[in-house]
Amino acid sequence: MSELTDLYQEVILDHNRRPRNWGALPDATGKAEGYNPLCGDRLTLHVRIEADRIVGVSFEGSGCAISKASASLMTDAVKGRTLGEAFDLFDAVHLMLTTPIDRPIDESHVGKLAVLSGVREFPARVKCASLAWHTLKSALTNPAEVARTE
């Protein structure tokens, strides 16, 4: 097993067991729902935005380890960022997750989120990893619509 695969598994398990930013956000200014019909993952994302910056973000819901870990990593990554920076990070993570496994990825735009690239070895699980990111985009652009991975 490669070092990246080992790290991928370790990080996924850690964030699944002890998700960061778990629970409702009492002073949220917005929220969005996410649903992955392939495996039944459900997610509610809460955001607090002040002056074009994400000052608070949390999530709750049920789903597989990859879905929960990705949401945990995502909330840590976007907290404190401007909306533009969050959208740029969404694009970079989406590109990373959807790049075929036989092609290299540019980790410079995703930082420690590169650990999620391990999901590319399991194409059916890419939607699990991307659910939180689609839900974030929905929370920032169209919170009335349920974000879906299909």
N, C-alpha and C positions, 0 to 999 in steps of 0.2 A: 504494500500500500504506500502511496506517495505521502510526503509530508503534508501537502495541501489537503489531501483526502482525510488524513488523520485530524488535521486542524479543523476542517469542515465538520466532521462528525463530532468533535469535542465541543466546538462552539454551538452547534445546533442543539446538542444535548444540554449544555449549560443554560442557554437562553430558553429552552423549553421548560426545564425544571425551575428556573428562577427568572421569569420574564421581567425585564426592566419596564418601568412605566405602565404597570398593569393596573387596571381599575378605571373607574369613572374619574373625570376631571371636573370637579364641582364648578369651577369658574370658566368652563369652556365657552368659547364664542361660536363654536360650530362643531358639528359631528357628521359622520357619514357611516353608512352601513356597507359592508362588503360580503360577497357570497361567492363561493367556488362550487358550482353544481357538480363538478366531477368527483369531489371527495367529501363535500358537505361542510367545508370550512366556513365559519361565519365570524365576522369581525365587526365591532363597533369602534370607530376611531374618534377620539375627542381632541379638538385643537383649541388653543387659545392664541389668538393673533392680536398683536399690538403694533401699530405703526409699521405694517408690512413685514413683521418678523414673527416667527413661530416661537412664542415664549413658553408654551406648554403643550404637551402632546401625550396622550395615553391611549390604551386600547383594552378591550375586553372581548371575550367571545370564546368559541370552541373550535378546535381544529387539530390538525396533525402537528407534529413537532416542527416540521419545516415552516409551516405557516406561522406558528406562534413565535418561533425563533426569528424569522424574518421581520415580523412586526416589532419585536423587541429591539432588534438591531436598527430598524428603520426609525423608531421613535428616538433612540439615542442619537442617531445621525442627523436628524432634521431639527432637533431642539436648538433654538438659538439662531437658526438660519433665516435669511430673508425668504420671501415667497419665491423670488427668482432663483435663488440658490437651491431651494427645495425642488423646483421644477427641473433645474439642470441635473440635480442628483437623481431624480426620477428617471430622466432620459438616459443617464449613464448606467444606472442599475438595470434598466429595461434592456438596453443594448447588451450589457454583460450577460444577463440571464438568457437572452435569445441568440447569442452568438453560438454557432455550432461548436461542438466539443473539439473538433479537429483544428479549430482556428484559435490563435492566441487572443487574449483579451488585454486591454490597456487598463491596468489596475490603478494608474495614476489619478483617474477621475473618481474612483470609488473608495479609495483608502482601505480601511479594515473591512469594508463590506465585500471586498474581493473574496472573502471566505465563502460567500453565497454562490460563487461561481461553480462550486462543487456540485450543485444541483443539476448542472448541465449534463452530468452523467446519467441522469434519470429524467428524460424529457417529459414524462407524465407529471413530474413534480414541479416543473417550472412554474406552473400556475399557482401552486401552493406558495412558492416563494414570492411571487409577484402580487398576490392578493392585497397585502398591506400597502404596497406601493400604489396600486390602482385605487385603493380606498382613500389614501392620502390625497391623490390627485382629485378625486371626487369631492373630498371635504373642502378642498381649496377652490374648486371651480363650480361644482354642481351638487351640493350636499343632499338635495332632495332625491337624487337618483341613486339606486343601489349599485355600487361598483361590482362588476362581474369580471371574471377572468376569461370568459369565452369570447 
